[in-house]
Amino acid sequence: MNTLKNGNLKLAVQKEGRLTDETLEFLCKCGFEFESRKPRLFSTCRNFPLEIIYVRDDDIPRYVGEGIVDLGIVGQNLLYEQKAKVKKLLNLRYGFCSLVIAVPKESLIKKLEDLKGKKVATTYPVSTKAFLKKWKIQAEIVEISGSAEIAPALGVCSAIVDLTSSGSTLALNDLRILTSIYDSEAVCIANEKVLVNGKKDFLKQLVTRFKAVLSAKNYKYIMFSASQNLLPKLKKIIPNMKPPIISPFTKVGWVTISSVIKEDFFWKTVETLKQKGVPEIYVLPIEKIVT
């Protein structure tokens, strides 16, 4: 018996692995209330028409493409590899990693051309083949399952193609990066039909929540007091979404200023404000920005 509610959006997420914890944390930040205790096959949201389905990450693009589920959160690397017919809705700004070519530290392979005629082991044969073809490098691709880092030590290959986030796992296995093929992060994907069917209004609400949380990650809320004489200079320093809010301060001749600042400009702005004579600056995190 199918216990999922057909009228609800169905979102597939990785049941266990690299993206699982961050994905569940992201969904909670979006205000969805659900049980996520292991082991579970699915969770029903208490406050939104959404079913969260826990599956293998390799299956998510296919499930979304075939309409088994409406949405999925998955690494972009799997979209590159599987070429699934899905609609990418949003980059989610976590799960950053790169697909790289790596060789043993003592290898004589120093540049891409040195891979000609060599064996390259990978769990990403499609991406590897496309990259080598682009650079006109003829090498034998050895498709493997499981950890690729051990393959050179076993004599299976001269190089590997694998995902890495920090490079620490490669270093621990005495491997060095030769070059990067592409960068990846978590993305939200959708089946084309959900964009036009009876669930499209639910989808619009869900995307609004996603965007609100993603926007907030890029901004900080600051508040400080300063002499009113400094106001013209201070207003020019603050790069913000909208004009700063200026309120009277208890101290005569002073004002309180609050503003939202993009993360990219935060430290430079704070340092400049301090140089202009602002004594204290209060910084608050922002949970969501709804526009």
C-alpha positions in Angstrom: 0.0 0.0 0.0 1.3 3.4 -1.0 1.3 5.6 2.2 2.6 8.7 0.4 0.0 11.4 -0.2 -0.4 11.9 -4.0 -1.3 15.6 -3.7 1.9 16.4 -1.9 5.2 17.4 -3.4 7.7 14.6 -3.3 11.3 15.5 -2.7 14.1 12.9 -2.9 17.2 13.4 -0.8 20.3 11.3 -0.1 19.6 8.9 2.6 23.1 8.6 3.8 26.3 10.3 2.6 28.1 13.5 1.8 25.0 15.8 1.4 22.6 14.2 3.9 23.2 16.2 7.1 23.5 19.6 5.3 20.4 18.9 3.2 18.3 18.1 6.3 19.7 21.1 8.1 18.8 23.3 5.1 15.2 22.0 5.0 14.8 22.7 8.7 16.1 26.3 8.1 13.4 26.6 5.5 10.8 26.0 8.2 9.8 22.5 7.3 8.9 20.3 10.3 9.5 16.6 9.9 11.0 13.6 11.6 14.4 12.6 10.3 15.5 9.8 12.7 17.2 6.9 11.0 16.3 4.6 9.5 13.4 6.0 7.5 12.1 5.6 4.0 10.3 8.9 4.0 9.1 11.7 6.2 5.9 13.7 5.9 6.1 17.4 6.7 3.7 18.5 9.4 3.4 22.1 8.2 3.7 21.9 4.4 2.4 19.5 1.7 5.8 17.8 1.2 7.0 14.3 1.4 10.8 13.8 1.9 12.0 10.5 0.3 15.3 9.0 1.4 17.1 7.2 -1.5 20.6 6.6 -2.9 22.1 9.7 -4.4 22.8 7.9 -7.7 19.0 7.2 -8.0 17.8 10.8 -7.5 18.3 12.2 -11.1 16.5 9.2 -12.6 13.7 9.3 -10.1 13.1 13.0 -10.8 13.5 12.6 -14.6 11.0 9.7 -14.7 8.5 11.6 -12.5 8.7 9.0 -9.6 9.3 12.1 -7.4 8.7 15.7 -8.2 12.0 17.2 -6.9 15.4 16.2 -5.8 18.4 17.6 -4.0 21.6 16.1 -5.4 25.2 16.9 -6.3 25.6 18.7 -9.6 28.3 16.1 -10.4 25.5 13.5 -10.9 23.7 15.7 -13.3 26.9 16.0 -15.4 27.4 12.2 -15.2 23.9 10.9 -15.8 22.6 13.6 -18.3 19.1 13.2 -16.8 16.3 15.2 -18.3 15.5 17.4 -15.4 15.1 21.1 -14.7 17.7 22.7 -12.4 15.9 25.1 -10.1 18.5 26.4 -7.7 22.1 26.1 -6.7 22.0 25.5 -2.9 25.5 26.8 -1.9 26.7 23.8 0.0 28.3 20.5 -0.7 31.1 22.2 -2.7 33.6 19.8 -4.3 35.5 19.3 -7.6 35.9 16.4 -9.9 39.7 16.1 -10.4 42.3 14.0 -12.1 44.9 12.8 -9.6 48.1 10.8 -9.9 50.6 9.4 -7.3 52.9 12.0 -5.9 56.0 10.4 -7.3 54.4 9.8 -10.8 56.2 11.1 -13.9 52.8 12.4 -15.1 53.2 16.1 -14.9 50.7 17.4 -17.4 47.5 16.3 -19.2 49.4 15.2 -22.3 51.3 12.6 -20.2 48.1 10.7 -19.7 48.1 9.5 -23.4 48.1 5.7 -23.5 47.7 5.5 -19.7 44.9 3.8 -17.7 42.5 6.2 -15.8 40.2 4.7 -13.1 37.0 6.4 -12.1 33.4 6.0 -11.0 32.6 8.9 -13.4 33.3 7.4 -16.8 31.0 9.8 -18.8 32.6 12.9 -17.4 36.1 11.5 -17.8 35.5 10.5 -21.4 34.1 13.8 -22.3 37.0 15.7 -20.7 39.7 13.6 -22.3 38.0 13.8 -25.7 37.8 17.6 -25.3 41.6 17.7 -24.8 42.2 15.1 -27.5 43.9 12.7 -25.0 43.6 9.0 -25.8 43.6 7.0 -22.6 42.0 3.8 -21.4 39.1 4.5 -18.9 38.7 1.8 -16.3 35.3 2.0 -14.7 35.3 1.0 -11.0 32.9 1.1 -8.1 33.8 2.2 -4.6 36.9 4.2 -3.6 39.2 5.1 -6.4 42.1 6.3 -4.3 43.5 2.8 -3.8 43.5 2.0 -7.5 47.0 3.3 -8.4 48.6 1.5 -5.5 47.1 -1.7 -6.7 48.5 -1.2 -10.2 45.0 -0.8 -11.7 45.8 2.5 -13.3 48.2 5.4 -13.6 45.7 8.1 -12.6 42.2 8.4 -11.1 39.3 10.8 -11.6 37.4 11.4 -8.4 35.5 14.0 -6.3 37.3 16.0 -3.7 36.3 18.8 -1.4 39.5 19.6 0.5 42.0 17.3 -1.1 42.9 15.8 2.2 41.8 12.2 1.3 43.9 12.4 -1.9 46.9 13.6 0.2 46.4 10.8 2.7 46.7 8.3 -0.2 49.8 10.0 -1.6 48.0 11.4 -4.5 48.3 14.9 -6.0 45.8 16.8 -8.2 46.8 17.1 -11.9 43.9 19.2 -13.0 40.2 19.9 -12.2 37.5 18.8 -14.6 34.6 20.7 -13.0 33.2 22.2 -9.8 30.1 20.9 -8.1 27.6 21.8 -5.4 24.2 20.7 -4.2 21.4 21.7 -6.5 17.6 21.4 -6.4 16.2 19.7 -9.5 12.6 19.2 -10.7 10.6 17.1 -13.1 9.4 19.2 -15.9 5.7 18.3 -15.3 5.7 19.7 -11.7 6.2 23.2 -13.3 2.8 23.1 -14.8 0.7 20.5 -13.0 -1.6 20.9 -9.9 1.5 21.1 -7.6 3.0 24.2 -9.2 1.6 26.5 -6.5 3.2 24.3 -3.8 6.4 24.4 -5.8 6.4 28.2 -6.0 6.0 28.4 -2.2 8.8 25.9 -1.6 11.2 27.8 -4.0 10.3 31.1 -2.2 11.4 29.4 1.1 14.6 28.1 -0.5 15.5 31.5 -1.9 14.8 33.3 1.4 17.3 31.1 3.2 19.9 31.2 0.4 19.7 35.0 0.3 20.2 35.3 4.0 23.4 33.3 3.9 25.0 36.1 1.8 24.1 39.0 4.2 24.8 40.3 7.7 22.8 42.7 9.7 24.8 45.4 11.4 23.8 48.1 13.9 26.0 50.9 15.4 25.8 54.4 16.9 27.8 57.3 15.7 28.0 61.1 15.8 25.4 62.7 13.5 28.2 64.8 12.0 29.7 61.6 10.6 26.4 60.6 8.9 27.1 61.8 5.3 30.5 59.9 5.3 29.1 56.8 6.9 26.2 56.5 4.5 28.7 56.4 1.6 30.7 53.6 3.2 27.8 51.1 3.7 27.1 49.0 0.5 23.6 47.6 1.2 20.4 46.3 -0.3 18.4 49.4 0.7 19.2 52.7 2.3 20.2 52.2 6.0 17.7 52.8 8.8 18.7 55.9 10.9 17.1 56.4 14.3 17.7 59.0 17.1 20.1 57.8 19.9 19.8 58.6 23.6 23.0 60.6 23.4 22.5 64.1 22.1 23.9 64.6 18.6 24.2 60.9 17.9 22.2 58.5 15.8 21.7 54.7 15.5 22.3 53.2 12.1 21.2 49.7 11.0 21.8 48.1 7.7 22.0 44.8 5.8 25.4 44.2 4.2 26.5 41.6 1.7 29.0 39.1 3.1 31.5 39.9 0.4 31.8 43.5 1.7 31.4 42.8 5.4 34.9 43.0 6.8 36.1 45.8 4.5 33.0 47.8 5.6 33.5 47.1 9.3 37.1 48.1 9.1 36.3 51.3 7.3 33.6 52.2 9.8 36.0 51.7 12.7 38.6 53.9 11.0 36.0 56.7 10.7 35.4 56.6 14.5 32.5 54.2 15.1 33.1 52.8 18.6 31.1 49.6 18.6 29.4 47.6 15.8 26.8 44.9 16.5 26.5 42.1 14.0 23.5 39.8 13.8 22.9 36.8 11.6 19.9 36.8 9.3 17.7 33.7 9.0 15.7 34.6 5.9 15.3 37.4 3.4 11.9 37.3 1.7 11.6 39.5 -1.4 
